[in-house]
Amino acid sequence: MAKGRPPDPGRAKRGTGHRPLIGPAKSVEVLPTRGLELAPPPTIPEEAHELWDRAIVELAPRGLNAGDLPLVEMLVIAAHRNRQAREIVAQLNMFVEGDKGPVVNPMLKVEKETTATYLRLAETLGLSPASRVRLGLMQIAGESMLVNIAKQVADAQRR
């Protein structure tokens, strides 16, 4: 016998729950990046401006909001720090001299942590292959929550 709550046929019509919406799949509407300053912020080092530009080129066509820019900034800084840590590890090798002899290079920990941070942020922003597949599956299943919100905002602005 199945556990949990019995299925509610009205949920699919209301667009709630995990069931796809009734009707044909609709494409996701891209929100414009109106009035956003997409130049690298001053907190990003000069060497990381190229990373910023690549991220913005990838994300801008999908629609960026002002609230997304700090995430992009953190993504770029994590990638930049990861590069720096890798360069230091390449110069000093895996082990460095400590008080009691050779110890593991502390930059390996920095490299590992910045990699994890970058991957989490890339997943959040839809920059990883897995997140792009998930976004595509949302389109196939039907209208996503983002499109519903965008429509509600558009309807509210028309009124």
C-alpha positions in Angstrom: 0.0 0.0 0.0 1.3 3.4 -0.9 2.4 5.7 1.9 1.7 9.4 2.3 -1.0 11.7 1.2 -3.5 10.5 -1.4 -3.2 12.2 -4.9 -5.2 15.3 -5.4 -6.3 15.5 -9.1 -7.0 19.3 -8.7 -3.3 20.0 -8.0 -2.3 19.6 -11.6 -4.9 22.1 -12.7 -3.8 24.6 -10.0 -0.1 24.2 -10.9 1.0 23.2 -7.4 2.9 20.1 -6.4 5.2 18.0 -8.4 2.9 17.2 -11.3 3.4 18.8 -14.7 1.0 21.4 -15.7 -1.8 20.3 -18.1 -1.3 21.5 -21.6 1.6 21.8 -24.0 5.0 22.8 -22.7 5.7 26.4 -23.1 9.1 28.0 -23.6 10.6 30.0 -20.7 10.4 33.8 -21.2 13.7 35.6 -20.8 13.6 38.5 -18.4 15.5 41.6 -19.7 18.5 43.0 -17.9 17.0 46.5 -17.8 19.2 49.2 -16.4 21.8 46.9 -14.9 25.4 47.9 -14.8 27.2 44.8 -16.1 30.8 46.2 -15.8 33.0 44.4 -13.3 32.5 45.8 -9.8 35.6 47.5 -8.1 35.8 44.6 -5.6 36.9 42.2 -8.3 40.7 42.2 -9.0 41.8 43.3 -12.4 43.1 39.8 -13.3 39.5 38.4 -12.8 37.7 40.9 -15.1 38.0 38.3 -17.9 36.1 35.8 -15.7 33.5 38.4 -15.0 33.0 39.1 -18.7 32.7 35.4 -19.6 30.1 34.9 -16.8 28.1 37.9 -17.8 28.1 36.9 -21.5 26.7 33.5 -20.5 24.1 34.8 -18.0 22.9 38.0 -19.6 20.8 36.4 -22.4 19.0 34.3 -19.7 18.0 37.5 -17.8 19.9 38.9 -14.9 18.5 40.8 -11.9 20.3 43.1 -9.6 20.1 40.4 -6.9 22.0 38.0 -9.2 25.1 40.2 -9.5 26.5 39.5 -6.0 26.3 35.8 -6.8 28.2 36.3 -10.0 30.7 38.4 -8.1 31.2 35.6 -5.5 31.6 33.1 -8.4 34.3 35.1 -10.1 36.2 35.7 -6.9 36.1 32.0 -6.0 37.4 31.1 -9.5 40.1 33.8 -9.2 41.2 32.6 -5.7 41.2 29.0 -7.0 43.6 30.0 -9.8 45.9 31.7 -7.3 45.9 28.7 -5.0 46.7 26.4 -7.9 49.6 28.6 -9.0 51.1 28.6 -5.4 50.7 24.8 -5.2 52.4 24.4 -8.6 55.3 26.6 -7.3 55.7 25.0 -3.9 54.5 21.5 -4.6 52.2 19.3 -2.4 54.4 19.5 0.7 56.0 22.5 2.3 58.5 22.7 5.2 56.8 23.0 8.6 58.2 23.2 12.2 58.5 19.5 12.4 59.3 18.6 8.8 57.3 18.5 5.6 53.6 19.2 5.9 50.8 19.3 3.4 50.6 22.6 1.6 47.8 24.7 3.2 46.9 26.1 -0.3 45.5 22.7 -1.1 42.7 23.3 1.4 42.1 26.8 -0.1 42.0 25.2 -3.6 39.5 22.6 -2.4 37.2 25.1 -0.7 37.2 27.5 -3.6 36.4 24.7 -6.0 33.4 23.7 -3.8 32.2 27.3 -3.6 32.5 27.8 -7.3 30.6 24.6 -8.1 27.8 25.5 -5.7 27.4 29.0 -7.2 27.7 27.7 -10.8 24.9 25.2 -10.0 22.8 28.1 -8.5 23.3 30.3 -11.5 22.7 27.5 -14.0 26.2 27.4 -15.3 27.0 23.7 -14.8 25.9 21.0 -17.3 23.7 19.3 -14.7 21.8 22.5 -13.9 21.3 23.3 -17.6 19.8 19.8 -18.0 17.5 20.4 -15.0 16.4 23.8 -16.5 15.7 22.0 -19.7 13.6 19.4 -17.9 11.6 22.2 -16.3 10.7 23.5 -19.7 9.6 20.0 -20.9 7.5 19.4 -17.9 5.6 22.7 -18.4 5.7 26.3 -17.3 8.2 27.0 -14.5 7.6 29.0 -11.4 9.8 31.8 -12.8 7.6 32.2 -15.8 4.5 32.3 -13.6 6.1 35.0 -11.5 7.1 37.0 -14.6 3.6 36.8 -16.0 2.2 38.0 -12.7 4.6 40.9 -12.6 3.8 41.7 -16.2 0.1 41.6 -15.5 0.5 43.8 -12.4 2.5 46.4 -14.5 -0.2 46.5 -17.2 -2.9 47.3 -14.6 
